[in-house]
Amino acid sequence: MEKQPVPTNSFKGFVQWAITPPQSYGMYLICLILVGGLSFYAGYLRPKKPGSFGPPPVTIAPRN
């Protein structure tokens, strides 16, 4: 029996291609840049005012 080559248009074929040594270094760098970029973008999603989600300010009203 001959070894059947894995079709490269499937996900399994892509994973097998991506884990070979030259491509794995590139995939690692791409994933590292992607994760860094997404975390940098997520840092900008925080609210600009630090107290905007806290409890409402307490007003001191005179009691009779």
Secondary structure by P-SEA (a helix, b strand, c coil): ccccccccccaaaaaaaaacaaaaaaaaaaaaaaaaaaaaaaaacccccccccccccccccccc
